């Protein structure tokens, strides 16, 4: 899937999906991200999520899915 010619299309579609899912949680008017560009925050965290998932799928991460999901959730909770 990620090593085929369709990989860039999948990655782009997945990134779009992740960003859409994050939109409700990103606040840039108050809190930690106050004053930051909403678009940059969305793309930053969206790209980070896609990279972690991609690394896990391709074997770049050896942690179990539950550990990866829990740690990604913790990082998102701390920063959004």
Buried (B, 14 or more C-beta within 10 A) or exposed (E): EEEEEEEEEEBEEBBEEBBEEBEEEBBBEEEEBEEBEEEEBBBBBBBBBBEBBBEBEEEEBEEEEEEBBEEBEEBBEEBB
